[in-house]
């Protein structure tokens, strides 16, 4: 999208959001039609379940309807605000999922690999997701990761940009455990990519 197109889109969002503040249901529907696609994609790549993704996407837009008065155009664009609402709603869904998931054997997880092997590095843009083709390959590989908790930690770290401390709080697990999960997911992703003939993408960071 060109700069002018982005500016026009942002202006349209601002107009529709201001109309929504006045209770305009048509403006709400237009915003939902315009943005629900990328909100759904953002949610699915973390939750990896269509039913949960649909529910969370609807929750996101219900929050938009209920909390639109909190959006201040002086603080940022509507899309940036919507992205924050979506991220927080996804995190809430993960926390809910973790509360009902069976307890994992943390001692077993933590004892297999020395924690000194890992470093808490600031998230950097992964080359794998810079190009659409590579991103699609990565998302397909993520579907094949055997442990959902490993995949969730990896997605939060490398696709959502969360710190180890933030992920630890979201998943209610020790930081050492989170590092191990991310490392193991990276190792499994490398194996999956090599197995499927994408060895050129097997340089994923832990």
trRosetta pair geometry for C-beta under 8 A, 3 or more apart (Angstrom, degrees):
i j d omega theta_ij theta_ji phi_ij phi_ji
1 5 4.6 -125 -173 93 90 126
1 6 5.3 113 125 -61 118 85
1 9 7.3 -14 -177 -9 148 144
2 5 4.6 95 55 7 78 104
2 6 7.0 -141 95 -6 41 86
3 6 5.7 -55 -150 35 31 112
3 7 6.4 31 153 -19 65 105
4 7 5.7 -53 -148 36 32 111
4 8 6.3 32 153 -19 65 105
5 8 5.7 -53 -147 37 32 111
5 9 6.2 34 153 -20 65 106
6 9 5.6 -54 -147 36 31 112
6 10 6.3 31 154 -19 65 106
7 10 5.7 -54 -147 36 31 111
7 11 6.3 32 153 -20 64 105
8 11 5.7 -53 -149 36 31 112
8 12 6.5 34 151 -20 64 104
9 12 5.6 -52 -151 34 32 113
9 13 6.5 36 150 -21 64 103
10 13 5.5 -50 -150 34 34 115
10 14 6.4 38 151 -22 65 103
10 77 5.2 -71 -141 -134 111 127
10 78 7.4 160 -151 28 66 90
10 79 7.0 -87 -108 3 80 115
11 14 5.6 -50 -149 33 33 114
11 15 6.5 34 153 -18 64 104
12 15 5.8 -55 -151 36 32 111
12 16 6.2 26 155 -14 67 109
12 34 7.9 -178 117 -117 124 164
13 16 5.9 -60 -145 42 29 106
13 17 5.9 27 158 -19 67 111
13 31 7.0 88 -134 -118 73 98
13 34 7.6 -151 -90 107 87 152
13 77 6.7 54 89 179 142 95
13 78 4.0 -156 152 50 117 133
13 79 6.0 -67 -130 -38 170 86
14 17 5.9 -56 -142 38 26 109
14 18 6.3 26 158 -18 62 107
14 73 5.8 59 -131 -115 108 135
14 77 7.6 -86 -64 -145 93 71
14 78 6.1 -166 -76 -23 51 118
15 18 5.9 -59 -151 36 27 109
15 19 6.5 26 152 -17 63 107
16 19 5.5 -55 -150 37 33 113
16 20 6.3 39 150 -24 66 103
16 24 8.0 -128 -160 88 60 128
16 27 4.4 168 -161 -164 74 96
16 30 5.5 -124 -131 86 139 118
16 31 5.1 164 133 -61 135 99
16 78 7.8 112 69 178 93 179
17 20 5.4 -48 -148 32 34 116
17 21 6.8 44 150 -26 62 97
17 27 7.5 -170 -59 158 17 124
17 31 6.9 91 -73 -92 70 144
17 68 6.3 -169 -163 -161 83 113
17 71 6.1 -73 179 93 135 149
17 73 7.7 147 88 -70 136 103
17 78 4.6 -160 -46 -104 149 137
18 21 5.6 -42 -155 23 36 117
18 22 7.3 29 147 -12 60 102
19 22 5.7 -60 -162 37 40 109
19 24 4.0 -35 155 34 95 149
19 26 7.8 -51 139 75 135 84
19 27 3.7 166 95 -69 118 158
20 23 7.5 79 -174 -56 37 9
20 24 5.7 -90 -84 56 37 86
20 27 4.6 -136 -59 104 76 121
20 28 5.2 108 -117 -69 110 78
20 31 6.7 -21 -55 -6 142 145
20 64 7.7 -28 162 149 157 95
20 65 7.4 -114 -174 -118 118 55
20 68 5.0 -114 117 -158 115 169
21 68 5.4 -142 -81 121 69 116
21 69 6.0 111 -133 -90 96 65
24 27 3.9 59 101 7 116 114
24 28 6.9 169 100 -14 64 81
25 28 5.3 -50 -153 33 40 116
25 29 6.4 41 151 -20 69 101
26 29 5.7 -50 -149 34 34 112
26 30 6.5 34 152 -18 65 105
27 30 5.7 -55 -149 37 32 111
27 31 6.4 32 153 -18 65 105
28 31 5.8 -57 -150 37 31 109
28 32 6.3 29 154 -18 65 108
28 61 7.8 112 -178 179 96 105
28 64 7.5 148 -140 111 93 111
28 65 5.9 41 -136 -98 138 95
29 32 5.7 -56 -146 38 31 112
29 33 6.2 32 155 -20 66 106
30 33 5.7 -50 -144 36 31 111
30 34 6.2 29 156 -20 63 110
31 34 5.7 -60 -146 38 29 111
31 35 6.0 -13 170 13 67 116
31 61 7.9 157 105 -136 100 105
31 64 7.1 -152 118 151 137 148
31 78 7.7 -92 -135 153 124 140
32 35 6.7 -76 -133 52 22 84
32 36 5.2 34 176 -48 67 114
32 61 5.1 51 -108 -137 107 147
32 64 7.9 172 -77 68 85 147
33 36 6.6 -29 -113 10 16 113
35 38 6.3 -62 -165 44 61 97
35 39 5.8 59 143 -22 85 111
35 79 7.0 -168 -112 -116 129 85
35 82 6.0 -27 173 154 158 161
36 39 5.5 -62 -144 43 35 113
36 40 5.9 41 158 -26 70 106
36 57 6.2 76 -157 178 88 122
36 61 6.9 -18 -94 -56 97 137
37 40 5.9 -58 -153 32 25 110
37 41 6.6 20 153 -14 62 107
38 41 5.4 -49 -144 38 39 113
38 42 6.1 44 155 -23 68 104
39 42 5.7 -53 -146 36 30 113
39 43 6.3 27 154 -17 63 109
39 57 5.4 123 117 -132 108 90
39 60 5.5 -161 -175 90 138 161
39 61 7.6 126 99 -49 169 93
39 82 7.2 -82 -81 157 118 110
39 86 5.1 -140 -137 -109 94 137
40 43 5.8 -61 -150 39 28 109
40 44 6.1 25 157 -21 67 110
40 53 6.0 76 -159 159 74 112
40 54 7.6 16 -127 -91 106 52
40 57 4.9 6 -88 -93 74 145
41 44 5.9 -55 -140 36 28 109
41 45 6.5 26 163 -20 63 106
42 45 6.5 -59 -153 31 24 106
42 46 7.3 8 153 -5 57 109
42 83 7.8 -158 -120 -136 171 78
42 86 5.8 53 94 147 141 139
42 87 7.9 -72 156 -75 132 67
42 90 7.3 -104 130 -58 94 147
43 46 6.2 -75 -164 42 34 103
43 47 5.8 -6 163 10 76 117
43 52 8.0 -154 156 118 111 81
43 53 4.6 139 113 -142 112 83
43 56 4.9 171 -152 92 141 128
43 57 5.6 -134 16 -63 157 84
43 60 7.6 -127 -63 -31 133 137
43 86 6.9 -110 -61 -172 94 104
43 89 8.0 -36 -102 98 115 105
43 90 5.6 -156 -118 -95 75 110
43 93 7.9 47 -153 37 104 158
44 47 6.3 -68 -125 54 30 88
44 48 6.7 89 177 -84 61 30
44 49 7.8 -156 -136 45 70 32
44 50 7.1 14 -118 -96 113 53
44 53 4.3 18 -82 -113 77 151
45 48 7.3 26 -159 -68 18 73
45 139 6.0 -73 -119 -123 104 110
45 142 7.2 53 -160 86 78 158
45 155 6.2 171 137 -144 84 131
45 159 6.3 -114 129 152 129 163
46 90 5.4 59 75 -174 155 130
46 94 7.1 -71 154 -67 117 118
46 152 6.6 63 -172 -132 74 74
46 155 5.0 173 -110 127 67 144
46 156 7.1 74 -132 -65 111 72
46 159 7.5 -154 -75 85 86 130
46 160 7.0 42 -88 -49 125 128
47 52 4.6 -139 164 105 140 125
47 53 5.3 179 68 -71 129 78
47 56 6.6 166 -31 2 156 149
47 90 7.0 -131 -42 -146 102 92
47 93 6.3 -30 -90 121 126 136
47 94 7.5 -135 -91 -75 81 78
47 97 7.7 167 -133 -44 91 154
48 142 7.3 -133 -94 132 127 105
48 143 6.8 167 -146 -109 115 66
48 148 7.0 -155 62 -130 138 97
48 151 6.7 15 -26 123 154 143
49 52 4.1 53 86 22 113 113
49 53 6.2 172 83 -19 55 88
50 53 5.5 -57 -143 37 29 114
50 54 6.3 32 158 -22 65 103
51 54 5.9 -52 -151 32 29 110
51 55 6.6 26 153 -15 62 106
52 55 5.7 -58 -151 38 33 111
52 56 6.1 28 155 -16 69 108
52 93 6.6 124 178 -178 109 133
52 97 7.7 25 -137 -77 149 125
53 56 5.9 -56 -143 40 29 107
53 57 6.1 33 156 -22 65 107
54 57 5.8 -53 -145 35 28 113
54 58 6.5 27 156 -16 62 105
55 58 5.9 -58 -154 37 30 109
55 59 6.4 33 149 -21 65 106
55 93 7.9 138 95 -117 104 129
56 59 5.3 -51 -148 35 36 116
56 60 6.5 46 151 -28 66 97
56 89 5.7 142 -169 137 91 109
56 90 6.2 69 180 -93 144 61
56 93 4.9 -34 -96 -60 125 154
57 60 5.6 -45 -154 24 33 116
57 61 7.0 19 155 -7 62 103
58 61 6.1 -62 -152 42 34 101
58 62 6.2 38 150 -22 68 106
59 62 5.5 -54 -145 36 32 114
59 63 6.4 34 154 -20 65 103
59 89 5.3 164 108 -161 112 131
59 93 7.8 156 49 -64 154 112
60 63 5.9 -60 -159 34 29 110
60 64 6.7 32 144 -22 64 102
60 82 7.6 70 168 -169 113 82
60 85 5.8 116 -156 125 83 102
60 86 4.9 21 -129 -99 137 71
60 89 4.9 -150 -84 38 77 164
61 64 5.0 -39 -146 29 44 119
61 65 6.5 50 152 -20 65 97
62 65 5.6 -49 -152 34 35 114
62 66 6.3 24 153 -11 66 111
63 66 5.7 -60 -140 45 33 106
63 67 5.4 -11 173 17 71 119
63 85 5.3 177 103 -168 129 120
63 89 6.4 -150 0 -73 150 126
64 67 6.8 -73 -122 55 16 82
64 68 5.9 47 171 -71 60 90
64 82 6.5 13 -97 -114 122 92
64 85 6.3 115 -70 126 78 169
65 68 6.6 -21 -141 -24 15 110
67 70 4.8 -23 173 18 90 120
67 71 7.6 103 127 -28 78 83
67 85 7.4 168 73 -112 132 127
68 71 5.7 -39 -165 13 52 114
71 75 8.0 -145 -170 55 52 112
71 78 6.3 39 -175 -116 148 72
71 81 4.7 82 -121 164 104 171
72 75 4.3 66 82 5 104 111
72 76 7.9 68 81 31 73 65
73 76 7.7 -122 -155 69 33 29
73 77 7.5 23 -140 -115 71 32
73 78 7.4 -22 -99 -52 83 78
75 81 7.7 82 92 -77 105 109
76 80 4.2 -84 155 80 124 140
76 81 6.0 150 90 -48 107 83
77 80 4.6 100 57 4 82 101
77 81 7.1 -146 97 -2 47 85
78 81 5.6 -58 -152 39 35 111
78 82 6.1 36 151 -21 69 107
79 82 5.4 -51 -143 38 34 114
79 83 6.3 41 153 -25 64 102
80 83 5.6 -49 -150 30 31 115
80 84 6.8 32 150 -18 61 102
81 84 5.7 -54 -156 34 35 111
81 85 6.5 36 148 -19 67 103
82 85 5.5 -51 -148 36 36 114
82 86 6.2 38 152 -20 67 105
83 86 5.6 -52 -147 36 31 113
83 87 6.3 32 154 -20 64 105
84 87 5.7 -51 -144 35 31 111
84 88 6.3 27 158 -15 64 107
85 88 6.1 -60 -149 39 27 107
85 89 6.2 25 155 -18 64 111
86 89 5.8 -60 -147 38 29 110
86 90 6.3 31 155 -21 65 106
87 90 5.8 -54 -149 35 30 112
87 91 6.4 31 153 -19 64 106
87 160 6.7 135 -135 -153 108 114
88 91 5.6 -52 -148 35 33 113
88 92 6.5 38 151 -21 64 103
89 92 5.5 -49 -150 33 34 114
89 93 6.5 36 150 -20 64 103
90 93 5.6 -54 -152 34 34 113
90 94 6.5 35 150 -20 66 103
90 160 7.9 -150 96 -106 142 143
91 94 5.6 -51 -149 33 34 113
91 95 6.5 36 151 -19 65 103
91 170 5.4 -95 -153 -127 97 118
92 95 5.7 -53 -150 35 32 113
92 96 6.4 34 151 -20 65 104
93 96 5.6 -52 -149 35 33 113
93 97 6.3 35 151 -20 65 105
94 97 5.6 -53 -148 36 33 112
94 98 6.2 33 153 -21 66 106
94 152 6.3 142 -136 -167 121 133
94 156 7.8 54 -111 -72 172 128
94 170 5.7 20 98 167 131 109
94 171 7.0 -57 150 -84 116 69
95 98 5.7 -53 -146 35 31 111
95 99 6.5 36 153 -26 63 102
95 170 6.2 -109 -68 -166 89 63
95 172 7.5 97 -134 -25 79 108
96 99 5.8 -52 -153 27 32 113
96 100 7.0 7 158 -1 63 106
97 100 6.5 -74 -157 45 31 95
97 101 6.1 37 151 -36 70 110
98 101 5.5 -50 -140 23 35 117
98 170 7.9 138 -12 143 151 64
98 171 5.7 174 -100 -149 152 55
98 172 5.7 152 139 28 142 113
101 104 7.9 3 128 -38 112 91
101 149 7.7 144 151 -70 163 111
104 109 6.5 32 141 -33 118 136
104 149 6.8 -51 -59 1 151 171
104 173 7.9 0 51 -106 128 124
105 108 4.0 25 122 20 117 119
105 109 6.4 147 95 -20 67 87
106 109 5.4 -56 -147 37 36 113
106 110 5.9 23 161 -13 72 111
106 173 7.1 -177 -110 -145 117 93
106 174 6.9 96 -164 12 131 114
106 177 5.8 -55 -143 -90 95 140
107 110 6.1 -61 -141 42 27 102
107 111 5.9 23 163 -24 64 116
108 111 6.1 -60 -139 33 24 108
108 112 7.0 29 165 -33 59 105
109 112 6.9 -66 -167 14 24 108
109 177 5.5 51 113 -131 133 94
109 180 5.8 144 164 98 94 149
109 181 7.6 -1 -170 -61 131 83
110 115 7.4 -5 -163 -59 90 106
110 174 7.2 11 -85 68 134 136
110 176 5.6 55 -128 118 109 122
110 177 5.8 -62 -72 -80 96 79
110 180 6.7 -150 -101 -19 50 155
112 180 7.6 106 62 -152 98 136
113 117 5.9 -77 167 35 99 143
113 180 5.6 153 54 -121 124 105
113 183 7.0 -140 119 88 168 149
114 117 5.2 110 79 -21 81 99
115 118 6.2 -61 -169 34 54 103
115 176 4.6 -49 -109 -134 128 113
115 179 6.9 90 -142 71 81 141
115 180 7.9 -69 -100 -54 73 100
117 183 7.8 60 109 -119 115 163
118 176 7.8 148 50 -138 137 62
118 179 4.2 110 146 171 167 135
118 180 7.5 -111 -39 -64 149 54
118 183 6.3 -105 -92 -56 118 133
118 206 7.3 -116 -123 126 93 130
120 163 7.5 44 -179 -173 111 90
120 164 4.7 -94 -131 11 108 143
120 165 8.0 48 -156 -30 143 82
120 175 7.4 -17 -87 175 128 126
120 179 7.3 -85 -81 -90 76 121
121 124 7.4 -40 141 -10 115 102
121 205 8.0 -81 72 164 145 131
122 163 7.6 -36 -123 -107 59 92
123 157 6.3 -176 -96 175 113 64
123 158 6.7 -179 -142 -107 108 39
123 161 4.6 -176 87 -138 157 63
123 162 7.4 89 -41 51 144 28
123 163 7.3 -122 -19 -86 103 52
124 205 7.4 38 57 36 105 168
125 129 7.4 -121 -175 68 78 99
125 130 6.7 76 153 -77 115 98
126 129 5.1 63 77 15 99 99
126 130 7.5 -149 98 -30 52 83
126 158 5.3 30 -34 -173 138 111
126 159 8.0 -48 21 -74 129 60
126 204 6.9 11 -156 -137 127 76
126 205 6.4 -141 -112 25 97 106
127 130 5.4 -38 -153 0 44 123
127 134 7.6 -48 134 141 65 162
127 203 7.6 -1 58 85 125 113
128 134 5.0 -151 -171 156 53 117
128 135 7.1 123 136 -84 71 50
128 137 7.7 -110 -172 77 99 102
128 138 5.0 104 147 -72 120 135
128 201 5.6 87 -121 -160 104 102
128 203 8.0 -179 -60 67 102 76
128 204 6.1 -5 -32 -95 146 86
129 134 6.6 -138 -85 105 22 101
129 135 4.5 68 -139 -98 66 94
129 138 6.0 -68 -77 35 82 159
129 158 7.8 145 -8 147 136 100
129 159 6.9 141 -77 -106 167 85
130 134 6.8 17 51 61 64 136
130 135 7.8 -174 38 -51 22 100
131 134 4.5 77 67 14 93 107
131 135 6.7 -163 89 -12 43 88
132 135 5.5 -57 -145 36 31 113
132 136 6.3 34 157 -22 67 103
133 136 5.8 -52 -151 32 30 111
133 137 6.6 30 151 -17 63 105
134 137 5.6 -53 -151 36 35 113
134 138 6.3 37 150 -22 66 105
134 201 6.0 169 -144 -109 97 127
135 138 5.5 -53 -149 35 33 113
135 139 6.4 31 154 -18 66 104
136 139 5.8 -54 -147 36 31 109
136 140 6.5 32 153 -18 64 105
137 140 5.8 -57 -152 37 31 111
137 141 6.4 31 151 -19 65 106
137 193 7.2 70 154 -121 113 101
137 198 5.6 154 -177 -126 139 160
137 201 6.0 149 109 4 139 174
138 141 5.6 -56 -150 36 32 111
138 142 6.4 37 151 -25 66 102
138 189 7.5 19 -145 -162 76 128
138 201 7.1 -135 -71 171 84 139
139 142 5.5 -46 -147 29 34 116
139 143 7.0 44 150 -26 60 96
140 143 5.8 -46 -161 21 36 116
140 144 7.4 25 147 -12 61 104
141 144 5.8 -64 -162 36 41 108
141 145 7.4 61 143 -42 67 86
141 189 5.3 82 141 -146 128 83
141 192 4.6 135 -151 107 97 132
141 193 5.6 -13 -105 -66 147 82
141 196 7.3 -144 -93 27 93 144
141 198 7.6 -108 -65 58 128 144
142 145 5.6 -26 -159 -5 45 116
142 151 5.7 111 -169 -146 89 113
142 154 7.5 -160 -123 91 106 128
142 155 7.0 74 -148 -72 144 106
142 189 7.1 -2 -80 -105 60 111
144 192 5.1 144 87 -133 131 139
145 148 7.8 127 103 -87 102 32
145 150 6.0 -137 167 89 126 109
145 151 4.3 147 83 -74 143 108
145 154 7.6 -156 -110 29 169 145
145 185 5.8 14 -142 -140 141 88
145 188 5.5 102 -126 108 82 135
145 189 6.7 -21 -80 -69 108 79
145 192 7.4 -82 -71 -35 62 151
146 150 7.8 31 67 40 65 133
146 188 6.8 -124 13 -153 91 152
147 150 4.2 72 84 6 107 111
147 151 6.8 174 91 -10 57 85
147 181 7.7 -120 107 -144 129 93
147 184 7.6 11 44 114 135 127
147 185 7.6 -113 66 -84 98 88
148 151 5.5 -58 -147 39 36 112
148 152 6.0 37 157 -23 70 106
149 152 5.7 -50 -143 35 32 112
149 153 6.5 32 157 -18 63 105
149 171 7.0 104 -154 -153 96 134
149 181 6.0 -85 127 -138 89 139
150 153 6.0 -58 -152 37 28 109
150 154 6.3 26 153 -18 64 110
150 181 4.5 -153 -112 -169 63 84
150 182 7.5 176 -160 -73 71 25
150 184 5.4 -82 -132 88 134 105
150 185 4.0 168 158 -67 100 100
150 188 7.1 67 129 22 148 140
151 154 5.7 -59 -148 37 30 111
151 155 6.2 28 156 -19 67 107
151 185 5.8 156 -81 -128 41 131
152 155 5.9 -55 -145 37 29 109
152 156 6.3 28 157 -18 64 107
152 171 7.0 136 111 -92 123 122
153 156 5.9 -57 -148 37 29 110
153 157 6.3 24 156 -17 64 111
153 167 5.6 84 -140 -178 78 137
153 171 6.5 -21 -83 -41 92 159
153 178 5.4 -175 -144 -153 131 76
153 181 4.2 77 40 108 158 126
153 182 5.1 -112 127 -65 111 78
153 185 6.7 176 71 -9 96 144
154 157 5.8 -62 -149 39 29 109
154 158 5.9 -15 172 16 69 114
154 159 8.0 54 128 0 67 98
154 181 7.3 -129 -40 132 79 86
154 182 5.2 141 -88 -130 68 68
154 185 3.9 -119 -49 105 137 152
154 186 6.7 169 -119 -53 124 70
154 189 7.5 156 -171 -34 162 135
155 158 6.8 -71 -125 53 21 82
155 159 4.8 -31 -162 35 65 123
155 160 6.4 55 141 -9 71 103
156 159 7.5 -19 -57 54 10 81
156 160 4.9 -39 -143 47 43 128
156 162 4.4 -27 163 33 92 133
156 166 7.5 -152 162 106 119 102
156 167 4.9 135 108 -104 137 105
156 170 6.6 -166 -136 63 158 155
156 171 8.0 -148 12 -37 162 112
157 160 7.4 49 11 52 13 83
157 161 7.8 41 178 -106 27 11
157 162 6.0 -75 -88 64 40 82
157 164 7.3 26 -108 -80 111 61
157 167 6.2 -19 -65 -56 85 149
157 182 5.3 29 4 -118 161 134
158 161 8.0 21 -170 -69 10 43
158 182 7.9 140 -26 -151 103 111
158 205 7.3 158 -108 69 123 96
162 166 4.2 -126 -171 90 100 128
162 167 5.0 122 116 -55 127 85
162 170 7.1 -24 -168 -7 161 141
163 166 4.6 99 52 4 77 101
163 167 7.1 -143 93 -3 41 85
164 167 5.8 -56 -148 38 32 110
164 168 6.2 39 151 -25 65 106
164 175 5.2 69 147 -152 111 100
164 178 5.6 147 -159 100 82 133
164 179 6.3 10 -135 -67 131 87
165 168 5.5 -51 -149 32 31 117
165 169 6.6 29 153 -16 63 104
165 175 6.4 -18 -90 -98 54 122
166 169 5.8 -58 -155 37 32 109
166 170 6.3 31 151 -20 67 107
167 170 5.5 -54 -144 37 34 112
167 171 5.9 7 166 4 70 113
167 178 4.9 130 106 -152 117 141
168 171 6.7 -69 -137 51 20 91
168 172 7.9 79 166 -93 52 7
168 173 6.0 -112 -140 76 63 62
168 174 6.5 -19 -141 175 115 16
168 175 4.6 -41 -76 -78 144 67
168 177 7.9 115 -117 58 88 91
168 178 5.1 -101 -76 -23 76 145
169 172 7.4 19 -172 -72 27 47
171 178 6.6 142 52 -94 136 104
173 177 4.4 -100 163 85 114 133
173 178 5.7 141 93 -55 111 83
173 181 7.7 55 108 -15 158 139
174 177 4.6 96 61 3 82 103
174 178 7.1 -146 97 -6 45 85
175 178 5.4 -51 -149 34 37 115
175 179 6.4 40 153 -21 67 102
176 179 5.8 -52 -151 33 32 112
176 180 6.6 31 152 -18 64 105
177 180 5.7 -56 -152 36 34 112
177 181 6.3 35 152 -21 67 104
178 181 5.7 -53 -148 35 32 112
178 182 6.4 29 155 -17 65 106
179 182 5.9 -56 -148 37 30 109
179 183 6.2 31 154 -19 65 109
180 183 5.6 -56 -146 38 30 112
180 184 6.1 26 157 -17 66 108
181 184 5.9 -58 -145 39 27 107
181 185 6.2 28 156 -19 64 107
182 185 5.8 -55 -147 36 29 111
182 186 6.4 33 153 -21 63 105
182 206 6.1 108 125 177 94 71
183 186 5.7 -56 -153 34 30 113
183 187 6.5 29 151 -18 64 105
183 206 4.6 22 -111 -158 69 124
184 187 5.6 -51 -148 36 35 113
184 188 6.3 32 154 -17 66 106
185 188 5.7 -56 -146 39 32 109
185 189 6.2 36 153 -23 66 105
186 189 5.7 -53 -146 34 29 112
186 190 6.5 34 154 -21 63 102
186 204 5.1 -159 -150 111 90 116
186 205 6.9 -80 -130 109 141 28
186 206 4.4 -135 33 -103 165 64
187 190 5.8 -52 -154 31 31 113
187 191 6.7 28 151 -16 63 105
187 206 7.8 21 -40 -99 77 105
188 191 5.6 -54 -151 37 36 112
188 192 6.2 38 151 -22 68 105
189 192 5.6 -52 -145 36 32 113
189 193 6.2 30 157 -19 66 107
189 204 5.5 4 96 23 129 163
190 193 5.9 -58 -148 37 28 108
190 194 6.3 25 156 -15 64 108
190 202 4.4 81 -148 -160 81 90
190 204 6.0 -138 -67 33 87 108
191 194 5.9 -56 -146 39 30 108
191 195 6.0 31 155 -21 65 111
192 195 5.7 -58 -147 38 27 113
192 196 6.2 8 159 -3 64 113
193 196 6.1 -66 -143 48 27 99
193 198 4.1 -81 -169 80 86 102
193 199 6.7 142 127 -85 93 31
193 201 5.0 -121 -163 81 146 98
193 202 4.8 -174 87 -80 126 81
193 204 7.9 142 -2 -19 148 116
194 197 7.8 56 -178 -60 28 16
194 198 7.3 -94 -67 64 25 58
194 199 4.9 54 -114 -94 72 83
194 202 5.3 37 -56 -85 91 145
198 201 4.6 -17 152 31 106 113
198 202 7.1 142 110 -45 72 83
199 202 5.1 -33 -155 -4 49 126
201 204 7.4 35 155 -47 73 89
